[in-house]
Amino acid sequence: MKDDNSLLPVSPAAVKTLNDLAHHPLRSIWKNMRSRCLNSKSDFYHRYGGRGIGFHPRWNDFKSFIIDVTTEIGDRPNGTSIDRIDNDGDYEPGNIKWSSASEQMNNRCNNITMVIDGVKHTAAQAAVIIGIRASIILFRIHSGWSDEKIISTPPSSGSRSDNSSGFIGVSMIRRTGKWQARKTVNGKRISLGIFSSPEEAHAARIDATLT
C-alpha cells in the first residue's frame, strides 16, 4: 500500500459535512470497510482481512478517508457503495470506485472463486457447472459456507418458508410482480427497495450488508 501523508483537496459537497463527522454520509462505508479488514469476528472477515485485504494507512482517520475518496472518485452517487477495481487489492487510492449493487455483483461473480473437483472456478463459472444462480453462490460464500456445502445444498435450502424468491430477505409483491429486498436492523425490518428481478433484489441486500 502507498503511504502518502499529504492532504488532498476536498470537494465542495464534502466540505459541508466534513465537520459533522458523526453524521457524515460516508461514515457507515468507512466503519464497515474497517470491520471487514480488521475485525476477525465480522461475518465477512474471511473474504477481506482473512485473505490479506487491507486499506491505506491514512484511512484509519475518518477525515482523511473522506478527503481522499471524494477527491479521487467524487461524492457518492445514490445507490452505490465503495468498490475495489482489483478484487485482490487493498482499499487505497488508485484502486477504488463507486459501484451499484449489480456492478458489484458482476465484479464478484468474475473475481470470487471456489474449488470444484480440485479446480478453481469463478462464481460465474461455478454457477454454470453446479446449475444454480451465481448470486446464490455469492450469498453462500459471504455467509461462510464451505465449497462442499455450496455444491451439495439445493438452491432453496435455508430460505424462509414465506419467501417466494429462493433468497433470504427477498419476496415478491404479488400485485406488481416486482421484488422487494429487506434487512433487519435492531429488530426492525427495513426495505432496501423494489426491483425487477429477485437477483437484483438479492444483490442489493448483499450490497447493503457489505457497505
N, C-alpha and C positions, 0 to 999 in steps of 0.2 A: 504494500500500500504506500501511496505517496504520503509525505509528511511535510506539507507546506503550511506554515503557520501564519501566512499573510492573510489579512482580511480582504474579502472581495466586496465590490459594491453590492448594495441590496436594492431590489426592485421597489418602486413607489408603493405598490399594493402591500408589500410585506412590511414596509416601514410603519404603516398604520397600526398594525397589531404586534409589532416587534416587542414593545414594552409590556404588553399584556400576555406574557408567555403562558400563563396557566390556561388561557382560553384560546390560544393560537390554533388555527385550523390544522396545522401540521403536527401538533403535539402527539396525537394518537399514532400517527405514522412513525414518528421518531421513537416513541416508547415501545411500540410493537417490533420495530426493526431491532432495537437493542435487546429485547426479550428473546427474539428468535436466535440471535447470535450469542447471547451471554448466559441466559437462564437455562440450565440443564433440565429444569422441571417443566419448561414450555413444551406444549404438545408438538411443536414444530422444530424444536432444537436439533433433532437428529438429521433434519434436512438443511440446516443452516450452520450454526455453531458446531454441531456434531461432526460436520464434514469439512470444517475449516473455513466457513464463510464468516467474514467479519465486516467491519466498517472503518472508515477513515478515522484516525485518532482524534482529529478536531471535532468529530461528531459525537464525542462524549459530552460536549457542550451543546445544549439545545439551540442557543442563539447562533452559534457557528453553523450548525446544521441548516437552520433557516436561511442564513445568508448564502451559503454555498449552493444549496439546492435551488433556491429561487433565482439566483444569478445564472446558474448553468442551464436549467431547464424551464425556468419561468414559474409562475404561480400555478397551483394545482387546478387543472380543469375539472369540472363536475364529472363525477362517475369514474374517476381514475385513482390509482394509487401508485406508489413508487415501485419501480421495477428495475431489475438489473439487465443490462444489454447482454453481458456474458453471464450465463447462469452459473458458471463455476467461479466467477469473480466476486470481489467484495462490493459492498455498498460504498462507493467512493466517486469523486469527481471523474468524469470520463466514462463511467460505467452505469449511469442511472438515466431513467426516463420515466415519464408518466405514461401509464398504460391502462386501458379499460380492462374490465374483467375478462372479456372474450379474448383480448390481445394477450393477457397474461396466461389464459388457459392454453392458447396456441403455443406460447413460448414454453410452458411447462410440458405440454404434450411432446414437444420436439427435443427437450433437453433433460427431463427427468427420466431415469432409466430403471429397469428391473431385469432380473435374470430368469429366463425360461429355458429349461433343459440345458443349463450351463452356458447359454448365450445371452449377452446383454442386448436389450432392446429398449428403444424409447417407449414412452407411454402410448404414443400414437401407433407404433408398430405392434406393441403388445395387445392393443385393443383389437386389431385385425386378427391376430393369432388366437386370442382367447375367445373372441366373439362377443365382447361387451364394450360399452362406451368408454372412450378414453377418459371422460370426466369422472366416471365411476372408479376407474383405476387410480386417478389422481386423488380422489377423495380418500380412498383406502390407503394410499401411500402416505398422505398427510396425516392420516389417523394412526399411523404407526404399524400398519399390518405388514406381516412378512410376505415375501414374494409367493411362498407356497399357499398362504391363506388367500391372497388376492386371486390366484389362479383357480383354487378349488371351490370358492364360495360363489353361489349363484348371484346374479345382479340384484335381486330383490331382497336378499338376506340383509337383515339389520335395519330395514326401513320400518317406519311406523305403520301400524295397521290401517290408519286412515289416510295414508299417503298414496296418491294415485300416480305419482311420477316415477317411483323407484329410487328417489333421492330423499334423504332425510332433510326436513325443513323446506321441501318444495311440494306444492299442491296445486291442483287445477281449480280455477274459478269457473265453475260449470256454465254460468250464464254468458260468459265471454269466450271461453275456450282458451284463455290466457293462463299463464303460470305465475304463481306468487312465491317469492323466496322470503323466508323468515328466519330469525335467530332469536335466542333467548338471552336477555341481559338482565342480571339481577332479578330473576324470576318473572320477568315480563317479556312477552313475545313481541318482537319488533319487525315490521315489514321492511324488506330491503328493496321492494319494487315489484313491478309486474312485467313479465317477459313473454316473448312469442313462443319459446320452447322451454322444456324442462332443463335442457342442457345449459341454456343461457342463465336461467334462474339459479341453477346449481353453481355455475361459475361465479355468479355474483355473491353467492353465500360463501364460497371458498375465499373470494377476494375480501369480503367483509371480515372474515376470520383472521386473515393474514395481515390486514392493514390496521 
